[in-house]
Amino acid sequence: MFVPTIYGANLIVPIVLIGMILIGDLLPWKQIRLPDGDILGRRIIMIACTIELTVLIFISALLFVLDQSIGAQNNALVSAHGLSFIFFTLFTVVVYIEGVTIIITMNKLMKELSGTEDDTEKNDENIDDSLSIWNTKFGKYVKPFIHLREGARIKLTAQADQLNVLSQQIANEKKRNAQLTLLMELSQQLENQLDQPVAAQLVVNTLERALSCSLACVFVHEPESQEFMMLAAAGEKINLAPPGYRQSATTGLIGRAFRQRKTQIVNDLRRDPDYIQFESENSLSAVVIPLISNGHVHGMIAFNSEQLNAFSSIDVGLAEAVAAELIRAWERSGYHQRLMNLIQAGSQFSSVVDPNSTARDVASVTREILQARFTFVHIQLGQERNFIQSSSSGNAPHLLESLEKSLNSEGLLQIIFQAIQPFRIRDVRKYPATSHLTIDSTNLRSMIAIPIRWHQVNIGAIFAFGKQNEVFFTENDESLAELLAIQAAGAFESTWLQQELRSSLRITSLLYRLSNQIIQAENLEEAAVDIAQTAHKLSRSSTTGIVLLNVDESIAAEVKIDSNGLQHGSRHPMKLIKDAMNRGQLIYFSQGKSGIQSCIPIKTPIRNYGAIWMESPDDQTNNPATNPNDMQALVNQAAIALERSMLLAESRRQAIEIKAAYDTLEETYDQTLASLTSALDARDRETEGHSIRVSNLAVKLGEALKFSSDQLKVLERGSLLHDIGKIGISDTILHKPGKLNDEEWKLMKLHPDIGAKIVEGIPFLEDTIPLIRHHQERWNGTGYPSGLKGEDIPILARLFSVIDAFDALTSNRPYRQKISTEEALIYLR
């Protein structure tokens, strides 16, 4: 029934060969062939071979077990062998067919996916012609892949496009990150206080690195010449830009950016007629960015490239950010420089004594610090605001005239004296309180008003008009104005105190001299001349007169002093004199534009002696001639002196009383000097009471050395006033807790000369000048201010320097404790 196994095995090879010959033309060998590198196909063949080998091993093992158990000659065993052969043959055929089918399907799918539609149609035609049988057989495998081919291709194309977009975005982000890194580095570098050229050079270097431009430049605007000057440049074409290159603000691409106040981007310079090229320049793209702050163009940033469309929006954005950093750096640098100038100006203010000079300096410094076109300063100090100073800086005659007129109306002053901090006005023509001001040009329309406050009280104001190179004042200007107001207040207060001190010393000197002159006068006429001359000096009036009456009210003596000098028997305003004598007080009489007359009666409790009258111009913008209290003191002194002089002949007792009054006056003067000195010492708590102590010690030492009474008096007064010059030294220097620097020590060394100048011109204090000026000299020549040594130093100054050193050693100081008297004497020896 079955073919024996051995014969079946012998027939396998011939059957396979005959089958291949018969169906060789029918099999698609090209489609069965595996391409090089087809890993999946080779793995499928390996799997098929592995399955076949596994089945063969299993059948062989099974037959071997049967042979052992049944026996080789058993017919049943022969049937099992045949069946095993047939099963294995059929299994092998099935495996090969399935493997070939899978390989053909995979090859066709890969060919369809990798080929074009034309190739696919051509292959389909070839398959239809030669393999119609296989087309039907494998169609169900290939058809789903064919339908998915076009969708897969579309998806792959879209993904490729997305990959390109993402790649471009990544490249842009990398470029942007690199640019931001450069921008951060530039920002950190510009945080330092750099000059304009240095900051500009850092900017062009950064732009050249970040944008790969052929030339990058920074221009600064010069409003006076209406030009832009090249401040810095960088790039491979830097040799094309001549040093100091200038371009008009009205022409070229820079001029267009200046007019429009916005960035100019040109992607093809061949089509832009406004662009002005350097000689031999081949740039095709350019960008110009204006540097704008507070509405004013301070400069330009320009960069070029020799390629078309070289700069993207990202590049322009980076350049604009760099421009913003540069303008902020310039603002910080300018503010820092102005702040340093303001600090230096404080030292300048403290050394000025003259009120007019102080007002001029404040106006000038304000104009420089705030960069204003015109400044005006007005100050009113004193208990009766009799210390009045005004000054200006800049050229604006119409504005100055209207400001001076507005001071009389008090409208503008009332507003500024009610303010507690600086305030800005964008346009004075539109502000009700300043609309009456006449400005010389529209450049002066902006204003910043700065109240000057001292001890919570407004004592004056500074007005600044027209910001230079800009339209309006800024918050930075306002903050500088606050510091400036503090400096100005200190300067004016110091000047006023010095004026008050000089005035007090001057009045005391005049009264002292007048008392001596009246006592020494041989008759009433000479006494009248002395009183009139002293009153004329003190009042600074244009005309001064005196009328002395007898008991019966007849004229005993009359004198008049005017621009022509001393006159006897001149006409006097007798009605005004009688009214003043009847009222017994100072009276004023206005004469219209010609001036004001004032009259003070000379009287004592015993009788009326007459009156002093004065005539002064009616000019409210100037300081009053003198304080009425000072004139009253003069009159009282004159009245006392007259009464004493008139009664001297009648009684020696009265002469003794007058002498006592004189001694009292001299003692009062010395007490006044002591009080003034104590007030001066009170400025510095470290040396409080120092002047009184050294004065007492100096007199005692002078007495021990047998000095004359005149020398002792000079020594006493000079010791009291030896440090009067410190009134001209700033409190910041006097109260500094640590060691003074060179500049501060240089200012401190000025106080002996300042003190000598204060007492200079006061007759009874002239003898104290050598002591005041040279009390800091040293025996070896290392002192100041003149560097005298040895016996070249005045004897009184030498004596006082010993006393001064002794008191310093025996007094506590913040930097050391005092030592005992014995230790101080040992040190001085």
TIVO-191591 format. One line per 3 residues: for each residue x, y, z of C-alpha. Coordinates in Angstrom, 3 decimals. Example, Ala and Ser with C-alpha at 12.3 -4.5 7.8 and 13.67 -1.06 7.14 Angstrom:
2
12.300:-4.500:7.800 | 13.670:-1.060:7.140
end
This chain:
829
0.000:0.000:0.000 | 2.773:2.368:0.880 | 6.002:2.846:-0.845
8.864:1.562:1.225 | 10.820:4.157:3.013 | 14.096:3.475:1.337
12.516:3.764:-2.129 | 10.659:6.935:-1.211 | 13.824:8.515:0.033
15.570:7.682:-3.207 | 12.810:9.363:-5.195 | 12.925:12.736:-3.371
15.768:14.247:-5.331 | 14.461:13.242:-8.800 | 10.975:14.474:-7.904
12.304:17.845:-6.747 | 14.393:18.264:-9.918 | 11.470:17.347:-12.169
9.202:19.779:-10.261 | 11.661:22.650:-10.579 | 11.969:22.031:-14.335
8.208:21.915:-14.787 | 7.327:24.980:-12.704 | 10.594:26.948:-13.193
8.962:29.419:-15.515 | 6.017:29.844:-13.221 | 7.924:30.847:-10.033
8.790:34.573:-9.585 | 12.456:34.030:-8.751 | 13.260:37.785:-8.769
10.622:38.363:-6.163 | 11.830:35.458:-4.033 | 15.436:36.612:-4.048
16.389:38.429:-0.842 | 18.034:41.872:-1.295 | 21.388:42.569:0.353
20.943:43.727:3.882 | 17.378:42.338:4.235 | 17.656:41.273:7.842
13.925:40.548:8.286 | 13.778:38.145:5.298 | 16.809:36.266:6.482
15.330:35.915:9.932 | 12.115:34.475:8.419 | 14.183:31.832:6.530
16.103:31.061:9.703 | 12.839:30.589:11.577 | 11.455:28.264:8.857
14.646:26.172:8.821 | 14.640:26.003:12.615 | 11.022:24.769:12.664
11.754:22.157:9.975 | 14.864:20.942:11.814 | 12.963:20.742:15.074
10.199:18.610:13.473 | 12.796:16.363:11.816 | 14.577:15.792:15.115
11.290:15.055:16.848 | 10.237:12.483:14.192 | 13.677:10.866:14.187
13.665:10.569:17.968 | 10.142:9.092:17.868 | 11.119:6.488:15.252
14.214:5.599:17.214 | 12.146:4.886:20.299 | 9.753:2.753:18.230
12.643:0.766:16.738 | 13.867:-0.095:20.202 | 10.537:-1.086:21.565
8.857:-2.956:18.621 | 11.795:-4.328:16.607 | 13.159:-3.702:13.217
11.249:-6.546:11.360 | 7.844:-5.528:12.487 | 5.481:-4.438:9.636
3.872:-1.832:11.837 | 7.212:-0.146:12.225 | 7.603:-0.015:8.428
4.214:1.709:8.112 | 5.215:4.244:10.790 | 8.337:5.111:8.848
6.365:5.761:5.694 | 3.820:7.887:7.398 | 6.572:9.863:9.074
8.213:10.483:5.705 | 4.942:11.654:4.127 | 4.168:13.957:7.102
7.615:15.466:7.079 | 7.471:16.005:3.289 | 4.081:17.713:3.435
5.160:19.835:6.442 | 8.309:20.917:4.615 | 6.301:21.901:1.520
3.872:23.937:3.586 | 6.706:25.719:5.417 | 8.473:26.545:2.157
5.297:27.816:0.528 | 4.450:30.052:3.471 | 8.038:31.338:3.677
8.124:32.113:-0.039 | 4.744:33.825:0.224 | 5.906:36.011:3.067
9.153:36.918:1.280 | 7.326:37.767:-1.968 | 4.835:39.926:-0.029
7.598:41.773:1.831 | 9.648:42.366:-1.325 | 6.608:43.685:-3.163
5.694:45.973:-0.246 | 9.205:47.407:0.023 | 9.328:47.937:-3.727
5.952:49.677:-3.720 | 6.955:51.987:-0.830 | 10.339:52.871:-2.290
9.309:53.240:-5.919 | 7.267:55.875:-7.790 | 3.724:55.497:-9.047
4.911:54.935:-12.628 | 7.243:52.179:-11.480 | 4.442:50.628:-9.500
2.066:50.667:-12.477 | 4.782:49.225:-14.734 | 5.495:46.462:-12.243
1.797:45.808:-11.944 | 1.573:45.413:-15.734 | 4.526:43.047:-15.759
2.969:41.039:-12.989 | -0.339:40.920:-14.819 | 1.351:39.643:-17.973
3.583:36.967:-16.461 | 2.255:36.139:-13.050 | -1.504:36.283:-13.221
-1.705:33.251:-11.009 | 0.478:34.770:-8.327 | -1.410:38.105:-8.587
-4.588:36.437:-7.488 | -2.832:34.471:-4.809 | -0.894:37.328:-3.180
-3.276:40.192:-3.956 | -4.938:39.944:-0.626 | -1.526:40.508:1.063
-0.266:43.383:-1.078 | -3.510:45.307:-1.546 | -3.672:46.838:2.008
-0.103:48.100:1.739 | -0.788:49.670:-1.665 | -3.733:51.601:-0.236
-1.570:52.879:2.647 | 1.346:53.905:0.430 | 0.105:57.382:-0.522
-0.927:58.247:3.051 | 2.424:57.102:4.361 | 4.240:59.178:1.764
2.196:62.279:2.694 | 2.906:61.721:6.381 | 6.603:61.286:5.727
6.683:64.487:3.668 | 4.858:66.424:6.424 | 7.199:65.031:9.038
10.182:65.990:6.912 | 8.805:69.529:6.635 | 8.254:69.658:10.383
11.791:68.456:10.948 | 13.102:71.221:8.693 | 11.037:73.827:10.550
12.186:72.505:13.920 | 15.788:72.469:12.728 | 15.457:76.080:11.632
13.865:77.018:14.962 | 16.631:75.256:16.866 | 19.241:77.104:14.821
17.472:80.397:15.470 | 17.212:79.629:19.189 | 20.906:78.781:19.346
21.698:82.046:17.607 | 19.297:83.909:19.903 | 20.843:82.315:23.010
24.316:83.263:21.841 | 23.137:86.817:21.230 | 21.450:86.997:24.648
24.652:85.773:26.264 | 26.578:88.566:24.564 | 23.868:91.046:25.626
24.137:89.919:29.266 | 27.922:90.239:29.158 | 27.580:93.725:27.686
25.025:94.705:30.343 | 27.378:93.598:33.123 | 30.253:95.529:31.570
28.136:98.660:31.230 | 27.132:98.491:34.898 | 30.489:100.087:35.682
30.780:103.857:35.492 | 32.318:104.166:32.028 | 32.991:107.172:29.841
30.924:107.611:26.690 | 33.668:106.464:24.247 | 34.484:103.351:26.313
30.823:102.295:26.565 | 30.346:102.943:22.844 | 33.366:100.794:21.938
32.030:97.899:24.035 | 28.706:98.168:22.193 | 30.176:98.071:18.668
32.416:95.152:19.637 | 29.365:93.220:20.871 | 27.346:93.993:17.722
30.219:92.917:15.475 | 30.451:89.567:17.289 | 26.686:88.940:17.574
25.557:90.018:14.094 | 28.692:89.287:12.032 | 28.350:92.705:10.423
31.120:94.156:8.308 | 31.015:97.534:10.080 | 29.334:98.745:13.296
29.480:102.398:14.440 | 28.174:104.552:17.303 | 27.550:108.249:16.635
26.979:110.969:19.235 | 24.680:113.909:18.551 | 26.067:117.456:18.740
23.052:119.803:18.894 | 25.116:122.980:18.503 | 26.415:121.973:15.073
23.472:119.711:14.156 | 25.867:116.886:13.352 | 26.544:113.311:14.386
30.170:112.486:15.240 | 31.452:108.916:15.080 | 32.450:107.896:18.605
33.438:104.246:18.111 | 33.619:101.649:15.321 | 34.342:97.920:14.902
34.313:95.302:12.138 | 36.453:94.012:9.301 | 35.742:97.181:7.268
36.700:99.560:10.063 | 39.442:100.999:7.877 | 36.730:102.554:5.683
35.529:104.817:8.520 | 37.854:107.842:8.884 | 38.609:108.939:12.487
36.401:111.780:13.702 | 33.913:111.240:10.861 | 30.920:113.597:11.002
27.587:113.527:9.221 | 24.853:116.124:9.070 | 21.729:115.417:11.108
19.553:116.336:8.118 | 20.935:114.019:5.429 | 21.452:110.330:4.827
19.927:107.327:6.509 | 21.042:108.751:9.867 | 19.167:111.961:9.130
16.025:109.982:8.287 | 16.264:108.043:11.572 | 16.800:111.345:13.394
13.667:112.890:11.860 | 11.401:109.855:12.289 | 12.774:108.855:15.722
12.627:105.153:14.845 | 14.818:102.319:13.567 | 15.645:102.325:9.836
16.160:98.914:8.112 | 17.385:98.740:4.521 | 17.747:95.266:2.988
19.071:96.534:-0.370 | 21.110:99.726:-0.208 | 21.218:99.916:-3.998
17.570:100.980:-3.924 | 17.905:103.538:-1.088 | 19.081:106.940:-2.332
19.403:108.370:1.206 | 22.255:106.125:2.298 | 25.653:107.840:2.339
28.472:105.356:1.782 | 32.073:105.588:2.860 | 34.655:105.612:0.120
35.129:102.082:-1.376 | 32.268:100.717:0.712 | 30.309:97.788:-0.780
27.594:97.381:1.829 | 24.227:96.024:0.640 | 22.268:95.953:3.941
22.172:98.482:6.775 | 20.321:99.208:10.017 | 20.310:102.563:11.891
18.906:102.763:15.446 | 18.422:106.145:17.210 | 19.533:106.433:20.848
16.553:108.220:22.420 | 16.145:109.293:26.030 | 13.357:111.534:27.339
12.328:112.382:23.792 | 15.788:113.566:22.762 | 18.128:111.806:20.320
21.543:111.450:21.960 | 23.160:109.432:19.193 | 22.875:106.643:16.613
23.935:103.014:16.222 | 24.596:101.983:12.600 | 25.769:98.582:11.294
26.196:97.310:7.725 | 26.733:94.077:5.801 | 27.906:93.254:2.283
25.049:90.753:1.876 | 21.439:91.359:0.881 | 18.798:90.862:3.598
21.602:90.234:6.079 | 19.734:91.154:9.245 | 16.656:89.360:10.561
14.064:90.669:12.967 | 15.901:88.853:15.765 | 19.104:90.715:14.876
17.315:94.054:14.851 | 15.655:93.263:18.187 | 19.032:92.461:19.726
20.530:95.675:18.353 | 17.656:97.724:19.805 | 18.197:96.046:23.186
21.898:96.932:22.960 | 20.929:100.524:22.134 | 18.711:100.659:25.229
21.591:99.362:27.377 | 23.949:101.976:25.935 | 21.617:104.903:26.568
21.052:103.690:30.157 | 24.806:103.424:30.644 | 25.279:106.963:29.339
22.572:108.219:31.696 | 24.172:106.468:34.694 | 27.591:107.820:33.791
26.248:111.360:33.353 | 24.344:111.212:36.646 | 27.405:109.924:38.501
29.581:112.669:37.033 | 27.080:115.366:37.965 | 26.829:113.928:41.479
30.612:114.062:41.871 | 30.628:117.669:40.638 | 27.946:118.509:43.190
29.998:117.013:46.017 | 33.045:119.019:44.937 | 30.913:122.156:44.746
30.020:121.728:48.434 | 33.635:122.365:49.401 | 33.675:125.409:47.154
30.559:126.826:48.837 | 31.980:126.454:52.342 | 35.016:128.643:51.585
33.044:131.588:50.158 | 32.460:134.510:52.534 | 30.948:137.195:50.308
27.125:136.875:49.926 | 27.137:138.021:46.291 | 29.814:135.479:45.431
27.851:132.745:47.194 | 24.705:133.533:45.193 | 26.662:133.615:41.913
28.384:130.320:42.707 | 25.090:128.631:43.593 | 23.502:129.834:40.343
26.495:128.723:38.280 | 26.811:125.309:39.938 | 23.061:124.718:39.611
23.227:125.441:35.897 | 26.127:123.015:35.494 | 24.719:120.200:37.655
21.171:120.302:36.262 | 22.406:121.063:32.718 | 20.018:123.996:32.528
20.104:126.884:30.072 | 19.331:129.552:32.695 | 19.203:129.594:36.506
18.000:132.178:39.004 | 18.665:132.190:42.764 | 16.818:134.234:45.387
17.479:134.074:49.135 | 15.870:135.756:52.174 | 17.535:135.130:55.532
17.447:136.598:59.016 | 14.758:137.045:61.592 | 13.266:139.905:59.573
14.414:138.442:56.228 | 16.757:141.402:55.851 | 19.487:139.273:54.275
18.380:139.259:50.616 | 20.481:138.036:47.714 | 19.660:137.309:44.077
21.805:136.081:41.215 | 21.514:134.330:37.860 | 23.558:132.298:35.414
22.963:132.109:31.672 | 21.771:134.485:29.001 | 18.041:135.219:29.202
17.538:138.985:29.774 | 13.762:138.984:29.305 | 13.255:136.059:31.639
15.568:137.644:34.232 | 13.624:140.905:34.114 | 10.265:139.155:34.532
11.632:137.096:37.441 | 12.868:140.208:39.234 | 9.459:141.832:38.769
7.678:138.729:40.051 | 9.694:138.931:43.293 | 7.910:142.173:44.104
4.474:140.668:43.465 | 5.256:137.701:45.754 | 2.999:135.411:43.677
5.786:133.116:42.557 | 7.637:133.438:45.870 | 4.528:132.470:47.811
4.271:129.193:45.903 | 7.936:128.297:46.253 | 8.027:129.247:49.949
5.120:126.858:50.554 | 6.845:123.939:48.774 | 8.904:121.422:50.734
10.612:119.650:47.834 | 11.597:120.395:44.228 | 8.898:120.215:41.565
8.960:120.292:37.766 | 6.864:122.300:35.319 | 6.771:121.107:31.700
5.700:124.466:30.268 | 5.792:127.684:32.316 | 3.484:129.342:29.794
0.632:126.970:30.707 | 1.116:126.978:34.494 | -0.984:129.721:36.156
1.679:130.755:38.695 | 4.355:131.171:35.998 | 2.302:132.180:32.962
3.310:135.830:33.466 | 6.990:135.035:32.914 | 8.479:136.151:29.609
10.842:133.537:28.182 | 13.451:134.424:25.574 | 12.921:131.195:23.563
10.831:128.029:23.658 | 13.904:126.146:24.845 | 13.329:127.802:28.243
9.728:126.645:28.669 | 10.500:123.762:31.053 | 11.360:124.622:34.665
12.365:122.959:37.910 | 11.772:124.930:41.114 | 13.953:124.088:44.109
13.018:125.401:47.576 | 16.010:126.093:49.823 | 15.111:124.944:53.334
17.033:125.334:56.564 | 15.744:123.955:59.875 | 12.349:123.142:58.276
11.937:126.737:57.065 | 12.094:127.950:53.467 | 14.763:130.628:53.119
14.921:130.927:49.327 | 14.560:129.224:45.993 | 16.462:128.198:42.881
14.783:128.275:39.466 | 16.287:126.327:36.555 | 14.911:126.808:33.043
15.432:124.816:29.860 | 17.131:121.405:29.942 | 20.211:121.425:27.699
20.032:118.930:24.811 | 16.662:117.720:26.046 | 13.083:118.907:26.271
12.196:118.457:29.955 | 13.901:117.915:33.298 | 13.908:114.319:34.593
13.555:112.530:37.913 | 17.347:112.301:38.105 | 17.497:116.094:37.890
14.925:116.304:40.679 | 16.966:114.044:42.968 | 20.108:116.088:42.261
18.111:119.221:42.959 | 17.295:118.003:46.474 | 20.995:117.503:47.232
21.786:120.847:45.658 | 19.216:122.579:47.868 | 20.895:121.164:50.980
24.325:122.374:49.790 | 22.965:125.810:48.945 | 21.177:126.138:52.297
24.379:125.368:54.166 | 26.361:127.818:52.025 | 23.903:130.680:52.542
23.558:129.958:56.252 | 27.334:129.990:56.659 | 27.607:133.231:54.710
24.822:134.826:56.727 | 26.429:133.820:60.026 | 29.733:135.269:58.913
27.983:138.455:57.839 | 26.177:138.669:61.140 | 29.406:138.147:63.033
31.250:140.725:60.970 | 28.342:143.110:61.357 | 28.257:142.630:65.123
31.989:143.181:65.390 | 31.762:146.218:63.128 | 28.892:147.776:65.093
30.613:147.096:68.375 | 33.765:148.710:67.037 | 31.878:151.756:65.768
30.077:152.189:69.061 | 33.293:151.804:70.995 | 35.053:154.370:68.837
32.068:156.738:68.971 | 32.068:156.640:72.741 | 35.738:157.590:72.833
35.282:160.342:70.268 | 32.332:161.930:72.072 | 34.185:161.847:75.370
37.237:163.451:73.788 | 35.196:166.074:71.899 | 35.890:169.613:73.086
32.460:170.952:72.121 | 29.000:169.846:71.022 | 29.721:170.537:67.328
32.563:167.993:67.276 | 30.360:165.464:69.045 | 27.635:166.026:66.434
30.141:165.432:63.605 | 31.317:162.182:65.203 | 27.753:160.933:65.676
26.754:161.850:62.089 | 29.807:160.159:60.558 | 29.264:156.998:62.601
25.536:156.909:61.694 | 26.369:157.425:58.013 | 28.800:154.487:58.019
26.401:152.250:59.893 | 23.255:153.021:57.892 | 24.913:153.160:54.458
22.346:155.756:53.503 | 22.735:158.309:50.729 | 22.268:161.244:53.122
22.635:161.443:56.905 | 22.019:164.409:59.184 | 21.933:165.248:62.895
20.325:168.123:64.761 | 21.172:168.721:68.454 | 18.940:171.044:70.473
19.422:173.100:73.571 | 17.091:172.919:76.535 | 14.990:175.699:75.022
14.756:173.652:71.785 | 17.007:176.014:69.860 | 19.544:174.411:67.525
22.827:173.790:69.305 | 24.592:171.926:66.480 | 23.634:170.606:63.041
25.580:168.463:60.530 | 24.697:166.862:57.197 | 26.684:164.246:55.235
25.888:163.338:51.607 | 27.751:162.613:48.379 | 29.382:166.070:48.620
30.802:165.314:52.056 | 30.386:167.012:55.424 | 28.188:170.129:55.508
27.372:172.506:58.379 | 24.217:174.564:58.633 | 22.379:172.739:55.838
18.648:172.353:55.544 | 17.069:169.524:57.557 | 13.559:167.951:57.563
12.567:169.724:60.747 | 8.933:168.566:60.616 | 10.058:164.927:60.482
12.543:165.573:63.315 | 9.894:167.150:65.559 | 7.420:164.325:64.877
10.057:161.746:65.826 | 10.963:163.649:69.017 | 7.327:163.986:69.994
6.601:160.292:69.410 | 9.891:159.220:70.942 | 10.457:156.424:68.368
11.739:155.666:64.879 | 9.458:156.858:62.070 | 9.582:156.438:58.271
8.378:158.805:55.586 | 8.078:157.773:51.940 | 9.009:160.311:49.303
7.772:158.262:46.386 | 10.346:157.233:43.817 | 12.963:159.559:45.293
13.424:157.416:48.407 | 12.518:156.940:52.052 | 13.374:159.217:54.967
13.741:157.853:58.498 | 14.342:159.671:61.776 | 15.400:158.452:65.243
15.199:160.729:68.308 | 18.261:161.054:70.537 | 16.960:161.060:74.086
17.578:159.929:77.609 | 15.214:159.799:80.575 | 16.460:163.266:81.486
15.867:165.146:78.229 | 15.647:165.080:74.413 | 18.941:166.000:72.721
17.776:166.036:69.094 | 17.475:163.497:66.289 | 19.350:161.666:63.527
17.690:161.461:60.104 | 18.623:159.426:57.021 | 17.537:159.277:53.414
17.808:155.971:51.481 | 16.723:154.856:47.982 | 13.407:153.004:47.847
14.795:149.785:46.288 | 13.130:146.732:47.744 | 15.257:144.336:45.742
18.356:145.380:47.673 | 19.133:144.581:51.263 | 17.920:147.140:53.814
20.547:149.706:54.723 | 20.881:148.401:58.268 | 18.971:146.796:61.072
16.837:149.363:62.949 | 17.978:147.814:66.209 | 21.578:148.660:65.336
20.658:152.272:64.653 | 18.750:152.409:67.910 | 21.792:151.111:69.742
23.893:153.796:68.072 | 21.436:156.500:69.076 | 21.251:155.239:72.607
25.023:155.166:72.813 | 25.235:158.655:71.346 | 22.620:159.951:73.737
24.470:158.515:76.709 | 27.758:159.875:75.473 | 26.252:163.318:74.804
24.702:163.494:78.178 | 27.947:162.486:79.803 | 29.923:164.953:77.741
27.549:167.826:78.507 | 27.560:167.139:82.235 | 31.301:166.464:82.466
32.112:170.065:83.213 | 29.555:170.242:85.984 | 30.728:167.390:88.127
33.731:165.119:88.474 | 31.382:162.592:89.896 | 29.553:162.462:86.620
32.904:162.056:84.877 | 33.676:159.069:87.101 | 30.259:157.577:86.323
30.818:158.055:82.603 | 34.222:156.410:82.950 | 32.557:153.553:84.776
29.969:153.353:81.998 | 32.817:153.222:79.485 | 34.500:150.464:81.462
31.190:148.668:81.605 | 30.825:149.057:77.866 | 34.313:147.666:77.309
33.553:144.792:79.638 | 30.267:144.262:77.836 | 32.150:144.218:74.562
34.550:141.644:75.948 | 31.594:139.656:77.223 | 30.040:139.971:73.786
33.239:138.623:72.276 | 33.205:135.818:74.825 | 29.565:135.047:74.017
30.281:135.047:70.309 | 33.269:132.796:70.904 | 31.205:130.444:73.043
28.621:130.304:70.281 | 31.410:129.455:67.859 | 32.773:126.769:70.218
29.268:125.313:70.438 | 29.540:124.308:66.771 | 32.109:121.748:67.839
31.148:119.937:71.048 | 34.633:118.452:71.262 | 36.174:121.876:71.977
33.271:123.522:73.821 | 34.614:126.077:76.337 | 38.084:125.853:74.812
38.359:129.579:73.926 | 37.416:130.767:77.436 | 39.914:128.383:79.074
42.852:129.290:76.861 | 42.048:133.014:77.237 | 42.210:132.801:81.044
45.382:130.703:80.999 | 47.048:133.010:78.460 | 46.363:136.121:80.600
47.726:134.389:83.689 | 50.873:133.310:81.868 | 51.264:136.841:80.432
51.003:138.335:83.898 | 53.646:135.908:85.138 | 55.908:137.019:82.277
55.348:140.710:83.184 | 53.515:141.624:79.991 | 52.019:145.109:79.814
48.308:145.670:80.277 | 47.894:146.390:76.540 | 49.631:143.125:75.692
47.456:141.282:78.191 | 44.306:142.774:76.643 | 45.482:141.794:73.146
46.341:138.341:74.452 | 42.918:137.981:76.076 | 40.946:139.078:73.021
43.154:137.246:70.562 | 42.805:134.051:72.603 | 39.044:134.417:72.564
38.981:134.944:68.793 | 41.829:132.626:67.759 | 39.473:130.041:66.200
36.909:132.495:64.814 | 38.026:131.496:61.321 | 36.467:128.061:61.818
33.127:129.668:61.071 | 34.221:129.491:57.451 | 34.940:125.759:57.655
32.224:123.237:56.780 | 30.567:121.354:59.669 | 31.254:118.103:57.833
34.974:118.757:58.302 | 34.768:120.120:61.867 | 32.583:117.235:63.067
34.308:114.455:61.154 | 35.016:111.689:63.714 | 38.019:110.238:61.904
41.204:111.571:60.405 | 40.893:114.333:57.797 | 42.002:113.560:54.253
44.422:115.805:52.353 | 41.704:117.934:50.754 | 39.851:118.396:54.063
43.086:119.203:55.913 | 43.917:121.770:53.243 | 40.577:123.496:53.915
41.088:123.287:57.705 | 44.429:125.088:57.377 | 42.570:128.103:55.975
40.888:128.990:59.279 | 43.734:131.210:60.672 | 43.652:133.411:57.546
39.835:133.451:57.539 | 39.835:134.571:61.180 | 42.374:137.314:60.457
40.225:138.573:57.579 | 37.114:138.658:59.793 | 38.706:140.982:62.381
40.651:142.914:59.772 | 39.518:146.537:59.614 | 38.240:146.591:63.219
40.646:149.072:64.858 | 40.675:147.780:68.441 | 41.082:144.209:67.207
43.884:144.880:64.728 | 46.506:144.056:67.369 | 45.030:140.552:67.680
45.586:139.734:63.980 | 49.176:138.375:64.418 | 48.009:136.044:67.192
44.946:134.856:65.230 | 46.904:134.364:61.991 | 50.004:132.669:63.454
48.701:130.732:66.456 | 49.219:127.451:64.535 | 52.882:128.137:63.638
55.528:125.847:65.149 | 59.049:126.592:66.409 | 60.594:124.218:63.845
58.667:125.773:60.924 | 56.194:122.896:60.417 | 53.121:124.953:61.295
50.703:126.882:59.098 | 49.642:129.075:57.354 | 53.019:130.834:56.739
55.461:128.185:57.948 | 57.250:130.654:60.286 | 59.822:129.309:62.710
61.836:130.460:65.672 | 61.671:134.113:66.673 | 59.958:134.999:63.401
56.736:133.887:65.107 | 55.123:136.825:67.032 | 55.701:136.551:70.771
52.000:136.511:71.642 | 51.350:133.757:69.077 | 54.223:131.737:70.550
52.854:132.112:74.070 | 49.350:131.219:72.969 | 50.450:128.107:71.050
51.871:126.736:74.327 | 48.585:127.420:76.140 | 46.603:125.940:73.226
48.671:122.743:73.317 | 48.375:122.525:77.116 | 44.572:122.811:76.986
44.343:120.215:74.226 | 46.444:117.765:76.262 | 44.402:118.232:79.427
40.995:117.955:77.696 | 39.157:114.833:76.609 | 38.939:114.085:72.907
36.973:111.354:71.075 | 40.240:109.830:69.945 | 42.067:109.948:73.367
41.647:110.661:77.045 | 43.082:113.739:78.712 | 46.328:113.543:80.663
47.206:115.114:83.991 | 48.656:118.584:84.368 | 52.038:117.179:85.422
52.182:114.902:82.377 | 51.215:117.809:80.107 | 53.982:120.016:81.558
56.526:117.231:81.079 | 55.389:116.813:77.480 | 55.647:120.572:76.779
59.161:120.763:78.267
end
